[in-house]
């Protein structure tokens, strides 16, 4: 009566744990899984410019968050705002906008949604700075930056690049239109 020892090989001719009949055959290497969200190739200059402006807006918001937190820690108190709460809001929102801008700079299409929403939300802020607050030195550059990013993101070169993910190389799958690669 032979007992099978742990780690021993199956008898010759019987399948091995690796699926082969030869005990000397090593396991085949596992294929490399694709990257979870690889960057799209060669984003156009318009996307990179929009990403740069969006990242700059996010960076400014993060810097404002740091300044507000430092002011609150130093003892500056205001009755109508919470320094830490406002700093947290600026840090979270600004960090998200910064990440969206960096995503566009590196050719990731998902950054477009963050950039578009940020610009649409900044337009009323710019309007309020121009009218109610009477601070055109902040309102005019903010309005120009927000409008410029929207124009850059929706320019023909940008939309062609963004649509590239949804086109197919299979002519049978298309509706007769020419297919493009990403």
C-alpha positions in Angstrom: 0.0 0.0 0.0 1.6 3.2 -1.1 0.7 6.4 0.5 0.8 9.6 -1.6 3.1 12.1 0.0 2.4 15.8 -0.1 4.1 17.5 -3.0 4.8 14.2 -4.9 4.1 13.9 -8.6 1.4 11.8 -10.1 2.7 8.5 -11.7 4.1 8.7 -15.2 1.5 9.0 -17.9 -1.2 10.5 -15.6 -1.9 14.2 -15.8 0.2 16.4 -13.6 -1.2 19.3 -11.5 -0.1 21.6 -14.3 -2.3 19.8 -16.8 0.6 18.1 -18.8 1.5 14.4 -18.8 5.2 15.2 -18.4 6.3 15.9 -14.8 9.2 18.0 -16.0 7.0 20.5 -17.9 6.6 23.7 -15.9 3.3 25.5 -15.6 2.8 28.0 -18.5 3.2 31.6 -17.5 -0.1 33.4 -16.8 -1.0 36.1 -19.3 -0.6 39.7 -18.1 -3.9 41.3 -17.5 -4.6 44.6 -19.3 -4.1 47.9 -17.4 -7.3 48.9 -15.7 -7.6 52.3 -17.4 -4.8 52.8 -19.9 -4.3 56.3 -21.2 -5.6 57.0 -24.6 -2.9 57.6 -27.2 -1.8 61.1 -28.1 -4.4 63.5 -26.7 -4.6 66.6 -28.9 -3.2 69.9 -27.7 -6.7 71.2 -27.0 -7.2 68.5 -24.4 -3.8 69.0 -22.8 -4.5 72.8 -22.6 -7.9 72.2 -21.0 -6.3 69.7 -18.6 -3.6 72.2 -17.7 -6.1 75.0 -16.9 -8.4 72.6 -15.0 -5.4 71.3 -13.0 -4.4 74.9 -12.2 -7.9 75.7 -11.0 -7.8 72.6 -8.7 -4.4 73.5 -7.4 -5.6 77.0 -6.5 -8.5 75.5 -4.6 -6.2 73.2 -2.7 -3.9 76.1 -1.8 -6.9 78.1 -0.6 -7.9 75.1 1.6 -4.4 75.0 3.1 -4.5 78.8 3.8 -7.9 78.5 5.4 -6.9 75.7 7.6 -3.7 77.5 8.7 -5.7 80.7 9.4 -8.2 78.8 11.5 -5.4 77.0 13.4 -3.7 80.3 14.1 -6.8 81.6 15.8 -8.6 83.7 13.2 -12.3 83.3 13.7 -15.2 84.6 11.7 -18.8 84.4 12.8 -20.3 83.5 9.5 -18.0 80.7 8.2 -16.2 77.7 9.7 -12.5 77.9 8.7 -12.0 74.1 8.9 -15.3 73.3 7.2 -14.6 75.7 4.3 -11.0 74.4 4.1 -12.4 70.8 3.9 -14.8 71.8 1.1 -12.1 73.5 -0.9 -9.7 70.6 -0.3 -12.2 67.9 -1.4 -13.6 69.8 -4.4 -10.3 71.3 -5.5 -8.5 67.9 -5.1 -11.1 66.3 -7.4 -10.7 69.1 -10.0 -6.9 68.8 -9.8 -7.2 65.0 -10.4 -9.5 65.6 -13.3 -7.1 68.1 -14.9 -4.2 65.7 -14.4 -6.2 63.0 -16.0 -6.8 65.1 -19.1 -3.1 66.0 -19.2 -2.2 62.3 -19.2 -4.7 61.3 -21.8 -7.4 59.8 -19.7 -10.9 60.5 -21.1 -12.7 60.4 -17.8 -11.2 63.7 -16.8 -13.4 65.5 -19.3 -16.5 65.0 -17.2 -14.9 66.5 -14.1 -13.5 69.4 -16.1 -16.9 70.2 -17.8 -18.8 70.1 -14.5 -16.2 72.3 -12.8 -16.3 74.9 -15.5 -20.1 75.0 -15.6 -20.1 75.5 -11.8 -17.4 78.2 -12.0 -19.4 80.4 -14.5 -22.0 81.5 -12.0 -19.2 82.1 -9.5 -17.5 84.4 -12.0 -20.7 86.2 -12.6 -21.2 86.8 -8.9 -17.7 88.1 -8.6 -18.4 90.5 -11.4 -21.7 91.8 -10.2 -22.6 91.2 -6.6 -19.2 91.1 -5.1 -17.7 93.9 -7.3 -14.4 92.0 -7.7 -13.8 92.1 -11.4 -10.1 91.3 -10.9 -11.1 87.8 -9.9 -14.3 87.5 -11.9 -13.0 88.3 -15.4 -10.0 85.9 -15.4 -12.2 83.1 -13.9 -14.9 83.6 -16.5 -12.2 83.6 -19.3 -10.6 80.4 -17.9 -13.9 78.6 -17.6 -15.1 79.6 -21.1 -11.7 78.7 -22.6 -11.7 75.2 -21.1 -15.3 74.6 -22.3 -14.3 75.8 -25.8 -11.1 73.6 -25.8 -13.0 70.5 -24.6 -15.7 70.8 -27.2 -13.4 71.7 -30.1 -13.5 69.4 -33.1 -10.1 68.0 -32.4 -11.1 67.2 -28.8 -14.4 65.6 -29.7 -12.7 63.4 -32.4 -10.2 62.2 -29.9 -12.9 61.6 -27.3 -15.1 59.7 -29.8 -12.2 57.4 -30.7 -13.0 55.2 -27.7 -16.4 54.4 -29.1 -15.5 53.6 -32.7 -14.8 50.1 -33.9 -12.3 48.6 -36.3 -14.9 46.0 -37.4 -16.6 47.2 -40.6 -19.4 44.8 -40.1 -20.3 46.3 -36.7 -20.5 49.9 -38.1 -23.2 51.6 -40.0 -21.0 52.0 -43.1 -19.0 54.9 -41.8 -15.3 54.8 -41.7 -13.8 53.5 -38.5 -11.0 55.1 -36.5 -8.6 53.8 -34.0 -8.1 55.4 -30.6 
